[in-house]
Amino acid sequence: MKIHLKNTILFQNIDDETIKKIESFTTEHKIGRDNIVFYEGDGPRYLYLLVKGVIKLYKTTSSHKEIVLKYFHENELIGEVANFEGIPYPATAKAYSDVEFLKIDFEKLKEIIFLNPNLAFNIQTSLIKKIKNLENIISTNLVLDSKERVAKYIYSHSDDFFETKNIEIAEILGVSPETLSRILKFFKDNGTINIKKKYIDRDALVQYF
C-alpha cells in the first residue's frame, strides 16, 4: 500500500511517518468490470486511488447517453475535486476492467493536510491538472469537428496513443467507433501515422486543429 500511495502526485515527497498515518485509515478493494465505484450525486466520503485496471468517469444525459469525461489508469486519483470542494460527485465512476483501488478516509486525511505544506502543495498541483483536463474536454467537444478532435487527441497523447484501445478513444472524443476508424484510415493513408512502426507526424497533425 505504501508504494501505491507514494506513486501518486498527491503523496510524492511526503515523509514515511505521514504515509504510515495515511495507511492506517486506508482500505484496499477489488471489483469486477462494469461495477460502480461511486455514483453521480454520492457524497465524497472517501478519496479513491486506482491501483490496477481502468475506471471510466462519465455523466449521463436526460436521454440516457453517456458522456465520457476521462479514463483513469493506475496510480491516479479519481474525483478528488469533489472531496476538496465538499460537493457530491459530479459524475459516475465505473470499472472499465477488473480493478483494484484504495479508499482513503477523507476527513482524517484533511487533518494531516492542514499540518503538511508539501501535501497541500501536491493537492494544488493535482487539482490544476484536473482543471486543465476539463478545459481540454470542453474545447475539444464543443469547438472541433470529428477529424479535428482525433488529430488533437493523437497530438496530445502521442506517448500512449498506440497503447490505448480505439473504443476508449472513441468514447473520450464522443465519436462512433466507425467514425474513428474512418478518420484513422485517413491519417494512415496520408502517412501522418503508422501503426506498425508506431510513428506519428505531430507537425502534420497540427494543421487539422
Secondary structure by P-SEA (a helix, b strand, c coil): caaaaaaccccccccaaaaaaaaaaccccccccccccccccccccbbbbbcbbbbbbbcccccbbbbbccccccccccccccccccccccbbbbccccbbbbbcaaaaaaaaaaacaaaaaaaaaaaaaaaaaaaaaaaaaccccaaaaaaaaaaacccccccccaaaaaaaacccaaaaaaaaaaaaaaccccccccccccccccccc
